[in-house]
Protein backbone atom coordinates (compact mmCIF):
# COMPACT_ATOMS: atom_id res chain seq x y z
CA UNK A 1 0.00 0.00 0.00
CA UNK A 2 1.22 3.47 -0.75
CA UNK A 3 0.91 6.53 1.32
CA UNK A 4 -1.17 8.70 -0.90
CA UNK A 5 -1.22 12.07 0.76
CA UNK A 6 -4.18 14.13 1.46
CA UNK A 7 -6.65 11.41 0.53
CA UNK A 8 -8.98 9.35 2.64
CA UNK A 9 -12.27 8.67 4.22
CA UNK A 10 -15.75 9.01 5.37
CA UNK A 11 -18.80 8.06 3.42
CA UNK A 12 -20.99 10.79 4.75
CA UNK A 13 -18.81 13.48 3.21
CA UNK A 14 -21.60 16.06 3.07
CA UNK A 15 -22.62 15.82 6.70
CA UNK A 16 -19.01 15.54 7.86
CA UNK A 17 -18.05 18.57 5.79
CA UNK A 18 -20.94 20.52 7.31
CA UNK A 19 -19.83 19.59 10.84
CA UNK A 20 -16.23 20.54 10.09
CA UNK A 21 -17.20 23.79 8.42
CA UNK A 22 -19.59 24.54 11.27
CA UNK A 23 -18.98 24.99 14.95
CA UNK A 24 -17.24 21.72 15.87
CA UNK A 25 -13.50 22.23 16.36
CA UNK A 26 -11.17 19.67 14.84
CA UNK A 27 -8.72 17.88 17.07
CA UNK A 28 -5.61 15.94 16.06
CA UNK A 29 -5.00 13.17 18.56
CA UNK A 30 -3.35 9.79 18.91
CA UNK A 31 -5.46 6.98 17.52
CA UNK A 32 -6.96 4.42 19.87
CA UNK A 33 -8.05 0.84 19.36
CA UNK A 34 -11.65 2.07 19.30
CA UNK A 35 -10.77 4.10 16.18
CA UNK A 36 -9.69 1.02 14.24
CA UNK A 37 -13.02 0.22 12.50
CA UNK A 38 -13.34 3.80 11.30
CA UNK A 39 -9.74 3.95 10.09
CA UNK A 40 -10.29 0.66 8.23
CA UNK A 41 -13.46 2.01 6.60
CA UNK A 42 -11.80 5.27 5.66
CA UNK A 43 -8.78 3.50 4.23
CA UNK A 44 -11.03 1.34 2.05
CA UNK A 45 -12.85 4.43 0.81
CA UNK A 46 -9.59 6.21 0.07
CA UNK A 47 -7.89 3.27 -1.59
CA UNK A 48 -10.73 1.16 -3.00
CA UNK A 49 -8.46 -0.79 -5.34
CA UNK A 50 -5.79 -1.56 -2.74
CA UNK A 51 -6.74 -0.85 0.89
CA UNK A 52 -4.73 -2.14 3.80
CA UNK A 53 -6.25 -5.36 5.15
CA UNK A 54 -7.92 -5.03 8.55
CA UNK A 55 -5.26 -7.18 10.21
CA UNK A 56 -2.45 -4.96 8.89
CA UNK A 57 -4.02 -1.79 10.29
CA UNK A 58 -4.70 -3.59 13.58
CA UNK A 59 -1.06 -4.69 13.80
CA UNK A 60 0.24 -1.23 12.90
CA UNK A 61 -1.90 0.40 15.57
CA UNK A 62 -0.86 -2.24 18.12
CA UNK A 63 2.82 -2.04 17.15
CA UNK A 64 3.12 1.72 16.63
CA UNK A 65 0.45 3.30 18.87
CA UNK A 66 2.44 6.52 19.26
CA UNK A 67 2.77 6.93 15.49
CA UNK A 68 -0.86 6.95 14.35
CA UNK A 69 -2.74 10.24 14.57
CA UNK A 70 -6.32 11.00 13.57
CA UNK A 71 -8.34 14.13 12.93
CA UNK A 72 -11.47 13.98 15.07
CA UNK A 73 -14.34 16.40 14.43
CA UNK A 74 -16.16 15.36 17.59
CA UNK A 75 -18.48 12.94 15.79
CA UNK A 76 -16.30 11.13 13.29
CA UNK A 77 -12.73 10.75 12.15
CA UNK A 78 -11.98 12.77 9.03
CA UNK A 79 -8.30 11.98 8.50
CA UNK A 80 -5.31 10.01 9.68
CA UNK A 81 -1.58 9.63 9.29
CA UNK A 82 0.48 6.54 10.02
CA UNK A 83 4.25 6.45 10.41
CA UNK A 84 6.89 4.08 11.67
CA UNK A 85 8.84 4.68 14.86
CA UNK A 86 12.47 5.73 14.53
CA UNK A 87 14.96 3.17 13.33
CA UNK A 88 18.54 4.48 13.20
CA UNK A 89 17.08 8.03 13.17
CA UNK A 90 14.93 7.22 10.11
CA UNK A 91 11.19 6.84 9.78
CA UNK A 92 8.59 6.29 7.07
CA UNK A 93 5.20 7.87 6.51
CA UNK A 94 3.13 4.83 5.57
CA UNK A 95 -0.22 6.46 4.91
CA UNK A 96 -1.98 9.81 4.97
CA UNK A 97 -5.66 10.25 4.28
CA UNK A 98 -8.32 12.91 4.44
CA UNK A 99 -12.05 12.42 3.93
CA UNK A 100 -12.87 13.03 0.26
CA UNK A 101 -15.32 15.84 1.07
CA UNK A 102 -12.71 17.69 3.13
CA UNK A 103 -9.68 17.58 0.87
CA UNK A 104 -8.04 20.86 -0.02
CA UNK A 105 -8.71 22.46 3.39
CA UNK A 106 -5.25 21.96 4.88
CA UNK A 107 -6.01 18.92 7.03
CA UNK A 108 -3.34 16.81 5.33
CA UNK A 109 -0.77 19.52 5.95
CA UNK A 110 -1.81 19.75 9.62
CA UNK A 111 -1.52 15.99 10.09
CA UNK A 112 1.85 15.89 8.35
CA UNK A 113 3.14 18.80 10.43
CA UNK A 114 2.00 17.07 13.61
CA UNK A 115 3.62 13.72 12.78
CA UNK A 116 6.82 15.37 11.57
CA UNK A 117 7.08 17.38 14.80
CA UNK A 118 6.52 14.17 16.76
CA UNK A 119 9.18 12.30 14.76
CA UNK A 120 11.66 15.17 15.17
CA UNK A 121 11.11 15.09 18.94
CA UNK A 122 11.80 11.34 18.85
CA UNK A 123 15.21 11.96 17.25
CA UNK A 124 14.30 11.18 13.66
CA UNK A 125 16.61 12.89 11.18
CA UNK A 126 15.22 11.52 7.90
CA UNK A 127 11.66 10.72 6.86
CA UNK A 128 10.76 8.85 3.68
CA UNK A 129 7.51 8.07 1.94
CA UNK A 130 6.25 6.68 -1.33
CA UNK A 131 3.51 8.19 -3.44
CA UNK A 132 1.77 7.30 -6.66
CA UNK A 133 3.64 9.33 -9.32
CA UNK A 134 0.40 10.64 -10.85
CA UNK A 135 -0.94 11.97 -7.55
CA UNK A 136 0.07 15.56 -8.27
CA UNK A 137 -1.79 16.96 -5.26
CA UNK A 138 0.07 14.64 -2.88
CA UNK A 139 3.44 15.25 -4.50
CA UNK A 140 2.87 19.02 -4.28
CA UNK A 141 1.92 18.75 -0.59
CA UNK A 142 5.01 16.73 0.22
CA UNK A 143 7.28 19.05 -1.74
CA UNK A 144 5.80 22.07 0.05
CA UNK A 145 6.76 20.39 3.34
CA UNK A 146 10.35 19.95 2.12
CA UNK A 147 10.28 16.38 0.83
CA UNK A 148 12.60 15.84 -2.12
CA UNK A 149 11.78 13.29 -4.85
CA UNK A 150 14.28 10.53 -5.51
CA UNK A 151 16.67 11.70 -8.23
CA UNK A 152 16.06 8.52 -10.22
CA UNK A 153 12.37 9.33 -10.54
CA UNK A 154 9.51 6.90 -10.02
CA UNK A 155 10.41 3.28 -9.31
CA UNK A 156 8.71 0.91 -11.68
CA UNK A 157 6.71 -1.90 -10.05
CA UNK A 158 7.80 -0.77 -6.56
CA UNK A 159 4.69 -2.34 -4.99
CA UNK A 160 4.29 -5.03 -7.65
CA UNK A 161 3.41 -5.11 -11.33
CA UNK A 162 2.04 -1.76 -12.46
CA UNK A 163 2.31 -0.22 -8.98
CA UNK A 164 4.95 2.43 -9.60
CA UNK A 165 5.91 4.77 -6.79
CA UNK A 166 7.89 7.95 -6.36
CA UNK A 167 10.06 7.87 -3.26
CA UNK A 168 10.52 11.15 -1.42
CA UNK A 169 12.71 12.05 1.57
CA UNK A 170 12.78 14.88 4.08
CA UNK A 171 15.79 15.72 6.23
CA UNK A 172 14.71 17.01 9.63
VEXLOVEX-798942 format. One line per field, with one value per residue: residue in one letter; chain; x, y, z of N, C-alpha, C in turn. Coordinates in Angstrom, 2 decimals, m for minus. Layout:
REM VEXLOVEX-798942
res = (A, ...)
chain = (A, ...)
n_x = (X, ...)
n_y = (Y, ...)
n_z = (Z, ...)
ca_x = (X, ...)
ca_y = (Y, ...)
ca_z = (Z, ...)
c_x = (X, ...)
c_y = (Y, ...)
c_z = (Z, ...)
***
This chain:
REM VEXLOVEX-798942
res = (X, X, X, X, X, X, X, X, X, X, X, X, X, X, X, X, X, X, X, X, X, X, X, X, X, X, X, X, X, X, X, X, X, X, X, X, X, X, X, X, X, X, X, X, X, X, X, X, X, X, X, X, X, X, X, X, X, X, X, X, X, X, X, X, X, X, X, X, X, X, X, X, X, X, X, X, X, X, X, X, X, X, X, X, X, X, X, X, X, X, X, X, X, X, X, X, X, X, X, X, X, X, X, X, X, X, X, X, X, X, X, X, X, X, X, X, X, X, X, X, X, X, X, X, X, X, X, X, X, X, X, X, X, X, X, X, X, X, X, X, X, X, X, X, X, X, X, X, X, X, X, X, X, X, X, X, X, X, X, X, X, X, X, X, X, X, X, X, X, X, X, X)
chain = (A, A, A, A, A, A, A, A, A, A, A, A, A, A, A, A, A, A, A, A, A, A, A, A, A, A, A, A, A, A, A, A, A, A, A, A, A, A, A, A, A, A, A, A, A, A, A, A, A, A, A, A, A, A, A, A, A, A, A, A, A, A, A, A, A, A, A, A, A, A, A, A, A, A, A, A, A, A, A, A, A, A, A, A, A, A, A, A, A, A, A, A, A, A, A, A, A, A, A, A, A, A, A, A, A, A, A, A, A, A, A, A, A, A, A, A, A, A, A, A, A, A, A, A, A, A, A, A, A, A, A, A, A, A, A, A, A, A, A, A, A, A, A, A, A, A, A, A, A, A, A, A, A, A, A, A, A, A, A, A, A, A, A, A, A, A, A, A, A, A, A, A)
n_x = (0.85, 0.45, 1.45, m0.70, m0.95, m3.02, m5.49, m8.35, m11.04, m14.40, m17.76, m20.03, m19.64, m20.83, m22.33, m20.28, m18.54, m20.14, m20.27, m17.57, m17.10, m18.78, m19.51, m18.02, m14.94, m11.91, m9.76, m6.54, m5.33, m3.83, m4.40, m6.74, m7.52, m10.25, m10.74, m10.09, m12.02, m13.16, m10.95, m10.19, m12.45, m12.31, m9.85, m10.39, m12.25, m10.66, m8.67, m9.81, m9.08, m6.90, m6.79, m5.41, m5.35, m7.59, m6.28, m3.66, m3.78, m4.67, m2.43, m0.48, m1.44, m1.37, 1.36, 2.65, 1.56, 2.05, 2.44, 0.38, m1.94, m5.06, m7.63, m10.17, m13.49, m15.23, m17.49, m16.86, m14.11, m11.97, m9.63, m6.31, m2.94, m0.17, 2.82, 6.14, 7.98, 11.09, 14.03, 17.28, 17.42, 15.73, 12.58, 9.38, 6.63, 3.71, 1.07, m1.36, m4.37, m7.32, m10.73, m12.73, m14.59, m13.45, m11.00, m8.31, m8.49, m6.43, m6.07, m4.50, m1.95, m1.81, m1.92, 0.43, 2.37, 2.05, 2.81, 5.42, 6.63, 6.40, 8.00, 10.48, 10.93, 11.35, 13.84, 14.25, 15.88, 15.59, 12.97, 11.02, 8.85, 6.44, 4.76, 2.07, 3.07, 1.43, m0.17, m0.56, m1.43, m0.75, 2.04, 2.74, 1.96, 3.74, 6.21, 5.97, 6.28, 8.90, 9.89, 11.90, 11.96, 13.11, 16.08, 16.27, 13.76, 10.36, 9.90, 9.65, 7.16, 7.31, 5.62, 4.76, 3.64, 2.87, 2.44, 3.77, 5.94, 6.84, 9.57, 10.18, 12.04, 12.65, 14.81, 15.22)
n_y = (m1.18, 2.24, 5.39, 7.65, 10.96, 13.29, 12.10, 10.42, 8.92, 9.46, 8.18, 9.70, 12.30, 14.83, 15.49, 15.31, 17.26, 19.50, 19.52, 19.94, 22.39, 23.88, 24.58, 22.74, 22.10, 20.88, 18.20, 17.00, 13.94, 11.15, 7.94, 5.45, 2.08, 1.84, 3.43, 1.94, 0.46, 2.61, 3.81, 1.70, 1.57, 4.12, 3.96, 2.02, 3.40, 5.45, 4.13, 2.27, 0.29, m0.93, m1.29, m1.27, m4.41, m5.34, m6.67, m5.79, m3.02, m3.21, m4.46, m2.51, m0.37, m1.56, m2.11, 0.33, 2.47, 5.12, 6.43, 6.87, 9.11, 10.82, 12.86, 14.29, 15.20, 15.46, 13.96, 12.10, 10.50, 12.22, 12.13, 10.69, 9.80, 7.70, 6.50, 5.07, 4.09, 5.56, 4.28, 3.84, 6.63, 7.14, 7.24, 6.26, 7.58, 5.97, 6.13, 8.54, 10.17, 11.92, 12.71, 12.42, 14.57, 16.67, 17.37, 19.50, 21.51, 21.89, 19.96, 17.65, 18.76, 19.73, 17.32, 16.09, 17.95, 17.68, 14.94, 15.00, 16.83, 15.30, 13.08, 14.35, 15.18, 12.70, 12.10, 11.54, 11.92, 11.71, 11.32, 9.23, 8.50, 6.99, 7.61, 7.60, 8.22, 9.80, 11.26, 14.24, 16.23, 15.20, 14.90, 17.59, 18.60, 17.21, 18.12, 20.82, 20.67, 20.14, 17.69, 15.78, 14.54, 11.30, 11.21, 9.49, 9.29, 7.98, 4.65, 1.79, m0.69, m0.83, m1.55, m3.93, m5.47, m2.92, m1.09, 1.57, 3.81, 6.95, 7.79, 9.79, 12.03, 13.60, 15.66, 16.17)
n_z = (0.00, m0.64, 0.62, m0.02, m0.12, 1.56, 1.02, 1.89, 3.52, 5.08, 4.44, 4.61, 3.43, 2.93, 5.31, 7.19, 6.23, 6.63, 9.44, 10.02, 8.79, 10.26, 13.66, 15.18, 16.60, 15.17, 16.11, 16.46, 17.36, 19.14, 17.78, 18.85, 19.92, 19.65, 17.48, 15.30, 13.55, 12.13, 10.92, 9.26, 7.57, 6.38, 5.11, 3.18, 1.65, 0.70, m0.71, m2.71, m4.57, m3.45, m0.51, 2.85, 4.49, 7.15, 9.30, 9.01, 9.53, 12.17, 13.36, 12.89, 14.41, 16.93, 17.13, 16.68, 18.39, 19.15, 16.83, 15.12, 14.13, 14.29, 12.80, 14.47, 14.46, 16.49, 16.11, 14.21, 12.55, 10.39, 9.07, 8.85, 9.80, 9.41, 10.67, 10.91, 13.84, 15.00, 13.45, 13.60, 13.45, 11.33, 9.65, 8.29, 6.49, 6.27, 5.48, 4.60, 4.95, 4.03, 4.50, 1.59, 1.05, 2.37, 1.47, 0.44, 2.30, 4.04, 6.00, 5.61, 5.52, 8.15, 9.63, 8.67, 9.53, 12.28, 12.72, 11.75, 13.52, 15.84, 15.17, 14.84, 17.49, 18.56, 17.74, 15.08, 12.00, 9.31, 7.03, 5.07, 2.28, 0.08, m2.96, m5.28, m8.54, m10.26, m8.57, m8.27, m6.47, m3.96, m4.25, m4.57, m2.04, m0.35, m1.36, m0.71, 1.98, 2.20, 1.35, m0.84, m4.10, m5.16, m6.99, m9.14, m10.12, m10.52, m9.24, m10.99, m10.74, m7.95, m5.81, m6.82, m9.93, m12.18, m10.16, m9.65, m7.88, m6.49, m4.62, m1.80, 0.27, 3.39, 5.15, 8.53)
ca_x = (0.00, 1.22, 0.91, m1.17, m1.22, m4.18, m6.65, m8.98, m12.27, m15.75, m18.80, m20.99, m18.81, m21.60, m22.62, m19.01, m18.05, m20.94, m19.83, m16.23, m17.20, m19.59, m18.98, m17.24, m13.50, m11.17, m8.72, m5.61, m5.00, m3.35, m5.46, m6.96, m8.05, m11.65, m10.77, m9.69, m13.02, m13.34, m9.74, m10.29, m13.46, m11.80, m8.78, m11.03, m12.85, m9.59, m7.89, m10.73, m8.46, m5.79, m6.74, m4.73, m6.25, m7.92, m5.26, m2.45, m4.02, m4.70, m1.06, 0.24, m1.90, m0.86, 2.82, 3.12, 0.45, 2.44, 2.77, m0.86, m2.74, m6.32, m8.34, m11.47, m14.34, m16.16, m18.48, m16.30, m12.73, m11.98, m8.30, m5.31, m1.58, 0.48, 4.25, 6.89, 8.84, 12.47, 14.96, 18.54, 17.08, 14.93, 11.19, 8.59, 5.20, 3.13, m0.22, m1.98, m5.66, m8.32, m12.05, m12.87, m15.32, m12.71, m9.68, m8.04, m8.71, m5.25, m6.01, m3.34, m0.77, m1.81, m1.52, 1.85, 3.14, 2.00, 3.62, 6.82, 7.08, 6.52, 9.18, 11.66, 11.11, 11.80, 15.21, 14.30, 16.61, 15.22, 11.66, 10.76, 7.51, 6.25, 3.51, 1.77, 3.64, 0.40, m0.94, 0.07, m1.79, 0.07, 3.44, 2.87, 1.92, 5.01, 7.28, 5.80, 6.76, 10.35, 10.28, 12.60, 11.78, 14.28, 16.67, 16.06, 12.37, 9.51, 10.41, 8.71, 6.71, 7.80, 4.69, 4.29, 3.41, 2.04, 2.31, 4.95, 5.91, 7.89, 10.06, 10.52, 12.71, 12.78, 15.79, 14.71)
ca_y = (0.00, 3.47, 6.53, 8.70, 12.07, 14.13, 11.41, 9.35, 8.67, 9.01, 8.06, 10.79, 13.48, 16.06, 15.82, 15.54, 18.57, 20.52, 19.59, 20.54, 23.79, 24.54, 24.99, 21.72, 22.23, 19.67, 17.88, 15.94, 13.17, 9.79, 6.98, 4.42, 0.84, 2.07, 4.10, 1.02, 0.22, 3.80, 3.95, 0.66, 2.01, 5.27, 3.50, 1.34, 4.43, 6.21, 3.27, 1.16, m0.79, m1.56, m0.85, m2.14, m5.36, m5.03, m7.18, m4.96, m1.79, m3.59, m4.69, m1.23, 0.40, m2.24, m2.04, 1.72, 3.30, 6.52, 6.93, 6.95, 10.24, 11.00, 14.13, 13.98, 16.40, 15.36, 12.94, 11.13, 10.75, 12.77, 11.98, 10.01, 9.63, 6.54, 6.45, 4.08, 4.68, 5.73, 3.17, 4.48, 8.03, 7.22, 6.84, 6.29, 7.87, 4.83, 6.46, 9.81, 10.25, 12.91, 12.42, 13.03, 15.84, 17.69, 17.58, 20.86, 22.46, 21.96, 18.92, 16.81, 19.52, 19.75, 15.99, 15.89, 18.80, 17.07, 13.72, 15.37, 17.38, 14.17, 12.30, 15.17, 15.09, 11.34, 11.96, 11.18, 12.89, 11.52, 10.72, 8.85, 8.07, 6.68, 8.19, 7.30, 9.33, 10.64, 11.97, 15.56, 16.96, 14.64, 15.25, 19.02, 18.75, 16.73, 19.05, 22.07, 20.39, 19.95, 16.38, 15.84, 13.29, 10.53, 11.70, 8.52, 9.33, 6.90, 3.28, 0.91, m1.90, m0.77, m2.34, m5.03, m5.11, m1.76, m0.22, 2.43, 4.77, 7.95, 7.87, 11.15, 12.05, 14.88, 15.72, 17.01)
ca_z = (0.00, m0.75, 1.32, m0.90, 0.76, 1.46, 0.53, 2.64, 4.22, 5.37, 3.42, 4.75, 3.21, 3.07, 6.70, 7.86, 5.79, 7.31, 10.84, 10.09, 8.42, 11.27, 14.95, 15.87, 16.36, 14.84, 17.07, 16.06, 18.56, 18.91, 17.52, 19.87, 19.36, 19.30, 16.18, 14.24, 12.50, 11.30, 10.09, 8.23, 6.60, 5.66, 4.23, 2.05, 0.81, 0.07, m1.59, m3.00, m5.34, m2.74, 0.89, 3.80, 5.15, 8.55, 10.21, 8.89, 10.29, 13.58, 13.80, 12.90, 15.57, 18.12, 17.15, 16.63, 18.87, 19.26, 15.49, 14.35, 14.57, 13.57, 12.93, 15.07, 14.43, 17.59, 15.79, 13.29, 12.15, 9.03, 8.50, 9.68, 9.29, 10.02, 10.41, 11.67, 14.86, 14.53, 13.33, 13.20, 13.17, 10.11, 9.78, 7.07, 6.51, 5.57, 4.91, 4.97, 4.28, 4.44, 3.93, 0.26, 1.07, 3.13, 0.87, m0.02, 3.39, 4.88, 7.03, 5.33, 5.95, 9.62, 10.09, 8.35, 10.43, 13.61, 12.78, 11.57, 14.80, 16.76, 14.76, 15.17, 18.94, 18.85, 17.25, 13.66, 11.18, 7.90, 6.86, 3.68, 1.94, m1.33, m3.44, m6.66, m9.32, m10.85, m7.55, m8.27, m5.26, m2.88, m4.50, m4.28, m0.59, 0.22, m1.74, 0.05, 3.34, 2.12, 0.83, m2.12, m4.85, m5.51, m8.23, m10.22, m10.54, m10.02, m9.31, m11.68, m10.05, m6.56, m4.99, m7.65, m11.33, m12.46, m8.98, m9.60, m6.79, m6.36, m3.26, m1.42, 1.57, 4.08, 6.23, 9.63)
c_x = (0.89, 0.62, 0.53, m1.63, m2.53, m5.41, m7.09, m10.38, m13.65, m16.76, m19.76, m20.28, m19.59, m21.82, m21.33, m18.47, m18.82, m20.50, m18.49, m16.31, m17.96, m18.83, m18.07, m15.75, m12.87, m10.07, m7.85, m5.18, m4.44, m4.55, m5.55, m7.49, m9.50, m11.79, m10.56, m10.78, m13.22, m12.14, m9.78, m11.29, m12.94, m10.71, m9.35, m11.68, m11.79, m8.84, m8.72, m10.08, m7.36, m5.71, m5.88, m5.74, m6.45, m6.79, m3.98, m2.64, m4.08, m3.27, m0.25, m0.16, m1.38, 0.65, 3.35, 2.07, 0.79, 2.71, 1.57, m1.68, m3.99, m6.80, m9.76, m12.29, m15.37, m17.24, m17.91, m14.82, m12.76, m10.61, m7.40, m3.96, m0.95, 1.96, 4.88, 7.65, 10.26, 13.24, 16.25, 18.28, 16.34, 13.52, 10.54, 7.18, 4.58, 1.80, m0.70, m3.31, m6.58, m9.64, m12.22, m13.56, m14.58, m11.32, m9.54, m8.25, m7.54, m5.14, m4.82, m2.05, m0.68, m1.39, m0.04, 2.74, 3.19, 2.88, 5.09, 7.40, 7.32, 7.78, 10.47, 11.96, 11.61, 13.22, 15.35, 15.01, 16.24, 13.89, 11.45, 9.30, 7.50, 4.87, 3.32, 2.25, 2.62, m0.43, m0.30, m0.22, m0.92, 1.53, 3.66, 2.84, 3.25, 6.17, 7.18, 6.25, 8.27, 10.81, 10.87, 12.40, 13.12, 14.78, 16.45, 14.63, 11.58, 10.16, 9.32, 8.42, 7.16, 6.93, 4.08, 4.00, 2.42, 1.87, 3.59, 4.82, 7.10, 8.30, 10.49, 11.11, 12.79, 13.85, 15.26, 15.85)
c_y = (1.22, 4.56, 7.59, 9.85, 12.74, 13.43, 10.35, 9.69, 9.24, 9.03, 9.22, 12.12, 14.78, 16.43, 16.06, 16.92, 19.69, 20.66, 20.29, 22.02, 24.59, 24.81, 23.98, 21.88, 20.87, 19.47, 16.78, 15.26, 11.82, 8.88, 5.98, 3.16, 1.02, 2.76, 3.15, 0.78, 1.42, 4.02, 2.92, 1.08, 3.16, 4.87, 2.83, 2.34, 5.22, 5.41, 2.05, 0.01, m1.51, m1.09, m1.79, m3.16, m4.96, m5.45, m6.35, m3.67, m2.09, m3.76, m3.39, m0.41, m0.23, m2.08, m0.62, 2.68, 4.79, 7.17, 6.88, 8.09, 10.33, 12.44, 13.78, 15.27, 16.40, 14.32, 11.82, 11.46, 11.20, 12.71, 11.20, 10.02, 8.50, 6.57, 5.31, 4.80, 4.80, 4.41, 3.77, 5.90, 8.22, 6.74, 6.90, 6.77, 6.76, 5.18, 7.80, 9.87, 11.26, 12.53, 13.13, 14.39, 16.97, 17.97, 19.03, 21.92, 22.53, 20.90, 17.99, 17.47, 19.54, 18.40, 15.74, 16.72, 18.19, 15.84, 14.04, 15.99, 16.26, 13.35, 13.05, 15.08, 13.71, 11.08, 11.55, 12.31, 12.81, 10.79, 10.44, 8.50, 7.68, 7.20, 7.78, 8.48, 10.28, 11.42, 13.34, 16.36, 16.50, 15.04, 16.72, 19.28, 18.36, 17.66, 20.35, 21.91, 20.13, 18.60, 16.55, 14.50, 12.62, 10.98, 10.76, 8.48, 8.15, 5.53, 2.38, m0.33, m1.96, m1.61, m3.49, m4.54, m3.96, m0.78, 0.58, 3.42, 5.71, 7.98, 9.31, 11.11, 13.48, 14.75, 16.66, 17.72)
c_z = (0.00, 0.08, 0.32, m0.04, 0.50, 0.97, 1.51, 3.10, 4.01, 4.24, 3.46, 4.59, 3.41, 4.52, 7.48, 7.50, 6.48, 8.76, 10.94, 9.79, 9.48, 12.55, 15.64, 15.57, 16.07, 15.86, 16.48, 17.34, 18.16, 18.69, 18.66, 19.18, 18.94, 17.94, 15.01, 13.19, 11.58, 10.40, 8.96, 7.15, 5.74, 4.68, 2.99, 1.11, 0.06, m0.97, m1.99, m3.77, m4.56, m1.28, 1.73, 4.32, 6.62, 9.48, 10.16, 9.69, 11.79, 14.10, 13.84, 14.12, 16.87, 18.25, 17.28, 17.19, 18.98, 17.91, 14.55, 14.95, 13.70, 13.74, 13.34, 15.06, 15.55, 17.37, 14.95, 13.08, 10.70, 8.38, 9.42, 8.99, 10.09, 9.65, 11.19, 12.78, 14.32, 14.49, 12.77, 12.72, 11.85, 10.41, 8.40, 7.38, 5.66, 4.91, 5.46, 4.23, 4.91, 3.78, 2.60, 0.26, 1.76, 2.58, 0.42, 1.05, 4.37, 5.96, 6.84, 5.78, 7.48, 10.19, 9.85, 9.28, 11.82, 13.71, 12.60, 12.83, 15.82, 16.44, 15.09, 16.66, 19.37, 18.32, 15.80, 12.89, 9.70, 7.83, 5.37, 3.51, 0.48, m1.72, m4.90, m7.52, m9.92, m9.85, m7.33, m7.00, m4.10, m3.05, m4.16, m2.77, 0.01, m0.14, m0.95, 1.50, 3.36, 1.65, m0.57, m2.84, m5.12, m6.88, m9.41, m10.72, m10.00, m10.20, m9.88, m10.82, m8.59, m5.62, m5.78, m9.06, m11.50, m11.31, m8.78, m8.46, m6.89, m4.89, m3.00, m0.01, 2.08, 5.15, 7.28, 10.34)
***
